[in-house]
Structures are given as structure tokens and as C-alpha cells.
């Protein structure tokens, strides 16, 4: 079973990567750093919440696991 701390760290690292890429896309799409950054912050907050919930749900599902 995965610990909550590990799930949280994985979510933070993944969202940092996503935030950097989303800022780049937002700036390229809008031409505005502030608008692109705002879009990236909203996207990152939503993605973070969804990812943590998703990971915690999957830690409770035994389907596909092999126990040795």
C-alpha cells in the first residue's frame, strides 16, 4: 500500500512539471504572462486535487496486483 506522504509528493512533482508546461502553453496561446500564469495556476490546483484523490482511490483497489 502506498503512503499518503508518497502520494502527496508524487502529486506535487507531477503538478510542478504540469505547471511549467501549462505556463508555456498559456503564454504562447494568449501572449500574456499574467493570463497564461493564471490559467496555469487554476489548472494546476484542479489537477493536483484530482490526482491526489485518484491515487488514493487506486491504493484501495486490489485488481491487477500480484502478491508474492
Wavefront OBJ file of the C-alpha trace (Angstrom):
o trace
v 0.000 0.000 0.000
v 1.216 3.463 -0.822
v 1.518 6.008 1.979
v -0.301 9.331 1.896
v 3.016 11.138 2.011
v 4.261 9.319 -1.101
v 1.005 10.086 -2.937
v 1.345 13.748 -1.957
v 4.975 14.030 -3.102
v 4.167 12.320 -6.402
v 1.276 14.715 -6.949
v 3.430 17.767 -6.152
v 6.225 16.746 -8.524
v 3.795 15.870 -11.312
v 1.964 19.169 -10.876
v 5.191 21.172 -10.894
v 6.001 19.635 -14.275
v 2.462 20.324 -15.474
v 2.554 23.899 -14.166
v 5.727 24.725 -16.081
v 4.360 23.281 -19.305
v 0.960 24.953 -18.826
v 2.558 28.362 -18.245
v 4.429 27.936 -21.514
v 1.277 26.942 -23.382
v -0.752 29.726 -21.736
v 1.764 32.391 -22.683
v 2.048 31.069 -26.228
v -1.743 30.915 -26.623
v -2.598 34.292 -25.088
v 0.579 36.345 -25.451
v 0.145 37.398 -21.811
v 2.302 36.126 -18.965
v -0.260 37.091 -16.317
v -3.182 35.442 -18.113
v -1.096 32.382 -19.004
v 0.107 32.136 -15.389
v -3.421 32.457 -14.025
v -4.623 29.726 -16.362
v -1.727 27.528 -15.254
v -2.445 28.101 -11.538
v -6.102 27.167 -11.930
v -5.224 24.109 -14.000
v -2.561 23.018 -11.520
v -4.862 23.386 -8.499
v -7.600 21.344 -10.160
v -5.147 18.756 -11.443
v -3.495 18.410 -8.047
v -6.762 17.773 -6.265
v -7.946 15.277 -8.848
v -4.611 13.443 -8.899
v -4.443 13.010 -5.117
v -7.996 11.690 -4.994
v -7.336 9.402 -7.974
v -4.176 7.953 -6.402
v -5.851 7.377 -3.038
v -8.764 5.558 -4.668
v -6.429 3.281 -6.624
v -4.483 2.359 -3.471
v -7.683 0.682 -2.234
v -8.295 -1.326 -5.420
v -6.607 -4.728 -5.494
v -7.439 -5.510 -9.120
v -4.304 -6.238 -11.193
v -1.942 -6.578 -8.250
v 0.280 -9.600 -7.899
v 1.225 -10.612 -4.380
v 4.366 -12.676 -3.997
l 1 2 3 4 5 6 7 8 9 10 11 12 13 14 15 16 17 18 19 20 21 22 23 24 25 26 27 28 29 30 31 32 33 34 35 36 37 38 39 40 41 42 43 44 45 46 47 48 49 50 51 52 53 54 55 56 57 58 59 60 61 62 63 64 65 66 67 68
